[in-house]
């Protein structure tokens, strides 16, 4: 699945921004609502209109993130299965566990996750899969009904962190953004990577703290990512003033027959 970087821009502000706002593409322009004001940028593409909205379910950081499958019964909703991430404190460091409960079969499973240095990054796909990022930057997907692992892919290395996650409307594609500016797209149906690309901009790295976002359009033709950017390696201990944000838009392109990306 080849994607072309259609737009990239660094935006400077004096105060931190809430990036979890709506991005819209209308008549070839990218509109971004930041801090109550709307900025627009000409993409040079005509007749291009689509809305990208960020779901609260698309990304969460911390414990107690759950996905639940349900069925409608004669007396209302019957909750059948639940899969969740739980934090268990210890004297040295917290442990994180994946809990799965199948109410129909009275079956319960508990799996220890590879997450110690920080809380696991978790999310829920529209089709009910739970995905969890461990300390090694591996994203693992679990079926909410059976509790089985249904896919896994590497989205960050030892020197980077996954900072944003999302899935498209039908849950087939899962996208990740890491602090080394790499966007990874995974196909859950084929169980393989569909696309990996490092963003081309002037930033050296993206801030790993919560707040970065990535989103897929419903048809997966567009990927948009935004994160706090650092222009030098020295920014790690001293955040720059003013603050810089990187915004990137990727567009799916169809390659001619016989051409590989």
Backbone torsions as a table, in degrees:
resi	resn	phi	psi	omega
1	UNK	NA	93.7	-178.5
2	UNK	-79.3	137.5	175.5
3	UNK	-125.1	144.1	177.5
4	UNK	-109.0	136.7	176.7
5	UNK	-73.2	107.5	-174.6
6	UNK	-86.4	-31.0	-174.2
7	UNK	-154.4	141.1	174.7
8	UNK	-150.2	132.1	-177.2
9	UNK	-150.6	138.4	171.8
10	UNK	-98.3	127.8	-179.3
11	UNK	-113.9	131.3	-178.0
12	UNK	-103.5	133.4	178.7
13	UNK	-136.6	163.1	178.4
14	UNK	-92.6	-15.2	-178.0
15	UNK	-137.7	154.6	178.9
16	UNK	-58.9	146.5	-178.9
17	UNK	-115.2	151.1	172.2
18	UNK	-89.0	106.1	-174.8
19	UNK	-77.6	-13.3	-178.1
20	UNK	-77.5	62.0	177.9
21	UNK	-122.5	-179.9	-175.7
22	UNK	-87.1	136.8	172.7
23	UNK	-110.1	135.0	179.0
24	UNK	-130.8	142.8	174.9
25	UNK	-114.2	114.7	-178.6
26	UNK	-137.9	127.4	177.4
27	UNK	52.8	39.7	176.4
28	UNK	78.1	13.6	177.5
29	UNK	-121.0	145.2	176.1
30	UNK	-99.1	120.8	179.3
31	UNK	-107.8	130.3	-177.9
32	UNK	-127.7	123.9	177.2
33	UNK	-92.6	110.9	-178.2
34	UNK	-130.0	120.2	177.3
35	UNK	60.8	34.5	178.6
36	UNK	83.6	-6.4	178.3
37	UNK	-113.8	152.3	-178.5
38	UNK	-110.0	120.1	175.6
39	UNK	-103.1	147.2	179.4
40	UNK	-133.1	146.4	-176.8
41	UNK	-134.7	135.0	179.7
42	UNK	-81.8	122.3	-178.1
43	UNK	-91.7	-8.2	-179.1
44	UNK	73.8	18.0	179.2
45	UNK	-121.0	125.7	-177.2
46	UNK	-93.2	155.9	177.4
47	UNK	57.7	36.2	178.7
48	UNK	-112.0	110.9	-178.4
49	UNK	-140.7	125.1	178.0
50	UNK	-164.6	153.5	178.7
51	UNK	-114.6	130.2	176.4
52	UNK	-113.8	114.9	179.2
53	UNK	-116.2	144.0	-177.7
54	UNK	-95.2	123.7	-177.8
55	UNK	-86.2	144.5	176.6
56	UNK	-66.0	-23.7	179.6
57	UNK	-83.9	-8.5	-174.2
58	UNK	-70.8	-29.3	-176.8
59	UNK	-153.9	137.3	175.2
60	UNK	-146.9	148.1	178.4
61	UNK	-122.0	124.4	179.1
62	UNK	126.9	-173.1	-175.9
63	UNK	-90.7	177.4	175.9
64	UNK	63.2	30.0	172.0
65	UNK	-90.0	128.3	-172.2
66	UNK	-135.2	151.0	171.2
67	UNK	-123.3	135.8	-176.9
68	UNK	-130.8	131.1	174.5
69	UNK	-97.0	139.8	-177.0
70	UNK	-135.2	158.8	176.7
71	UNK	-132.6	146.9	-179.9
72	UNK	-84.8	126.5	177.9
73	UNK	-111.6	179.0	-177.6
74	UNK	-63.9	-29.7	-176.8
75	UNK	-105.1	19.6	178.9
76	UNK	119.0	-152.2	-176.2
77	UNK	-84.4	131.4	176.9
78	UNK	-109.8	120.5	178.5
79	UNK	-82.9	121.9	-172.1
80	UNK	-102.2	-50.3	-176.6
81	UNK	-135.3	148.6	178.1
82	UNK	-138.7	135.1	175.5
83	UNK	-128.5	130.7	-173.4
84	UNK	-147.8	162.9	176.2
85	UNK	-109.9	129.4	-175.3
86	UNK	-122.3	140.9	176.6
87	UNK	-99.0	127.3	177.8
88	UNK	-118.2	113.4	-176.8
89	UNK	-76.2	146.7	174.8
90	UNK	-137.0	174.8	-177.6
91	UNK	-65.4	-38.0	-176.0
92	UNK	-90.3	-51.8	-177.2
93	UNK	-159.2	153.9	-179.1
94	UNK	-73.4	149.5	173.5
95	UNK	-110.9	150.9	178.9
96	UNK	-121.9	136.4	-174.9
97	UNK	-125.7	144.8	173.4
98	UNK	-99.7	118.4	-178.8
99	UNK	-107.7	134.7	177.1
100	UNK	-130.6	131.0	179.6
101	UNK	-127.7	123.3	175.1
102	UNK	-105.9	104.4	-174.8
103	UNK	-67.3	-34.7	-178.2
104	UNK	-65.9	-44.1	-177.0
105	UNK	-93.6	-0.4	-176.7
106	UNK	52.8	43.8	-176.6
107	UNK	-116.5	133.2	-178.0
108	UNK	-129.3	136.8	179.6
109	UNK	-129.3	151.0	-178.4
110	UNK	-141.6	122.4	-176.4
111	UNK	-126.0	128.5	178.6
112	UNK	-79.2	131.8	-177.8
113	UNK	-93.6	152.8	177.4
114	UNK	-84.6	72.7	-179.8
115	UNK	-145.6	114.2	-179.7
116	UNK	-133.1	-41.1	-175.3
117	UNK	-70.7	-24.6	178.7
118	UNK	-158.2	165.3	178.7
119	UNK	-63.5	140.7	-179.8
120	UNK	-65.7	143.3	175.5
121	UNK	-87.6	129.2	-171.5
122	UNK	-132.3	160.5	176.2
123	UNK	-162.5	168.2	-179.5
124	UNK	-125.8	128.6	177.6
125	UNK	-82.0	158.8	179.8
126	UNK	-58.6	-26.2	179.4
127	UNK	-92.8	14.0	169.9
128	UNK	92.3	8.5	175.6
129	UNK	-83.5	143.0	175.1
130	UNK	-102.6	132.3	175.4
131	UNK	-119.3	141.2	-173.0
132	UNK	-132.5	134.4	177.2
133	UNK	-101.3	128.2	179.1
134	UNK	-96.5	-175.6	-175.3
135	UNK	-66.4	-19.2	-178.3
136	UNK	-93.9	7.0	178.8
137	UNK	78.3	17.2	177.2
138	UNK	-93.4	129.4	177.0
139	UNK	-98.3	123.8	179.6
140	UNK	-114.9	135.0	-180.0
141	UNK	-107.8	136.7	-177.9
142	UNK	-123.5	137.8	176.4
143	UNK	-73.2	127.9	-175.7
144	UNK	-69.4	-26.5	-177.4
145	UNK	-82.4	-47.4	-175.8
146	UNK	-95.9	-20.9	-176.9
147	UNK	80.7	4.4	-178.5
148	UNK	-82.4	150.8	173.9
149	UNK	-74.4	128.4	-176.5
150	UNK	-114.9	6.3	178.2
151	UNK	171.7	158.5	177.2
152	UNK	-158.9	143.6	176.8
153	UNK	-154.9	152.0	-179.5
154	UNK	-85.0	122.7	-178.8
155	UNK	-120.2	-3.9	177.7
156	UNK	-157.9	156.8	179.7
157	UNK	-105.8	-167.6	-178.2
158	UNK	-68.5	-22.6	-178.3
159	UNK	-104.6	17.5	179.3
160	UNK	-147.9	170.4	179.4
161	UNK	-134.8	147.4	170.7
162	UNK	-72.6	125.1	-175.2
163	UNK	-114.1	-9.8	177.7
164	UNK	-157.7	146.8	-179.1
165	UNK	-139.3	151.5	173.6
166	UNK	-162.5	169.4	175.0
167	UNK	-137.6	155.3	179.2
168	UNK	-80.1	-177.4	-168.9
169	UNK	-60.3	-38.2	-178.5
170	UNK	-95.8	2.4	176.5
171	UNK	78.6	3.6	-178.2
172	UNK	-72.3	-38.3	-176.5
173	UNK	-107.8	132.9	176.2
174	UNK	-118.4	128.1	-178.2
175	UNK	-115.0	145.0	179.6
176	UNK	-135.2	148.1	174.6
177	UNK	-122.7	132.3	178.5
178	UNK	-114.9	173.4	-174.0
179	UNK	-71.9	-11.8	174.6
180	UNK	-91.1	14.0	174.9
181	UNK	73.2	22.4	-179.4
182	UNK	-96.4	133.4	175.1
183	UNK	-105.7	127.0	-179.1
184	UNK	-121.2	134.0	179.3
185	UNK	-120.8	128.2	-176.6
186	UNK	-120.0	133.8	178.0
187	UNK	-94.5	110.0	-176.2
188	UNK	-72.5	-24.0	179.8
189	UNK	-76.0	-44.0	178.7
190	UNK	-86.2	-13.0	-178.4
191	UNK	57.0	51.6	178.2
192	UNK	-156.0	160.0	176.6
193	UNK	-68.4	135.9	179.0
194	UNK	-102.5	-23.9	-174.7
195	UNK	-167.6	138.0	173.3
196	UNK	-140.1	129.0	-178.8
197	UNK	-155.1	136.6	173.4
198	UNK	-88.4	133.4	-179.7
199	UNK	-64.3	136.3	177.6
200	UNK	-98.7	101.1	174.2
201	UNK	-150.8	-175.2	-175.8
202	UNK	-85.9	-3.2	179.4
203	UNK	-74.4	147.4	176.2
204	UNK	-87.1	-40.3	178.0
205	UNK	-157.5	162.7	179.2
206	UNK	-104.8	143.8	-177.5
207	UNK	-64.8	129.0	-179.3
208	UNK	-79.2	-6.4	179.7
209	UNK	-67.9	151.8	-179.6
210	UNK	-55.2	146.4	179.5
211	UNK	135.7	-23.1	177.6
212	UNK	-70.6	154.3	-178.7
213	UNK	-137.0	152.3	171.0
214	UNK	-144.6	142.6	-177.8
215	UNK	-145.1	146.8	174.5
216	UNK	-110.1	138.8	171.3
217	UNK	-68.0	161.3	-175.3
218	UNK	-57.3	-35.8	179.6
219	UNK	-91.9	3.9	178.1
220	UNK	63.8	19.6	177.3
221	UNK	-78.7	-21.5	-177.3
222	UNK	-130.9	141.0	172.5
223	UNK	-124.2	128.6	177.3
224	UNK	-124.8	137.3	-178.0
225	UNK	-135.3	146.2	178.0
226	UNK	-146.0	138.4	-178.1
227	UNK	-157.4	158.2	173.4
228	UNK	-71.3	128.8	-172.4
229	UNK	-107.5	148.2	174.9
230	UNK	-119.8	130.2	-174.4
231	UNK	-92.1	-12.6	176.9
232	UNK	-139.6	160.0	177.4
233	UNK	-68.0	-23.5	-176.9
234	UNK	-72.7	-7.6	-177.7
235	UNK	-74.3	-5.9	-174.5
236	UNK	-59.4	-43.8	-177.5
237	UNK	-97.7	-22.8	-178.8
238	UNK	-124.1	98.1	-179.6
239	UNK	-58.0	137.2	-178.1
240	UNK	-70.2	150.2	173.9
241	UNK	-129.3	123.5	1.1
242	UNK	-71.8	171.1	-177.1
243	UNK	-84.5	141.8	-178.5
244	UNK	-115.9	134.3	175.6
245	UNK	-119.3	140.1	178.1
246	UNK	-105.8	131.3	178.9
247	UNK	-125.7	129.5	-175.6
248	UNK	-133.6	139.7	176.4
249	UNK	-125.4	125.8	176.8
250	UNK	-110.6	145.8	-178.6
251	UNK	-125.7	132.3	177.8
252	UNK	-68.0	135.0	178.8
253	UNK	-124.2	145.4	178.1
254	UNK	-93.9	122.9	-178.7
255	UNK	-86.1	148.3	175.3
256	UNK	-60.8	155.0	-179.8
257	UNK	-57.7	130.2	178.1
258	UNK	90.6	-5.5	-179.3
259	UNK	-100.1	132.3	177.3
260	UNK	-108.1	147.6	-177.9
261	UNK	-68.9	NA	NA
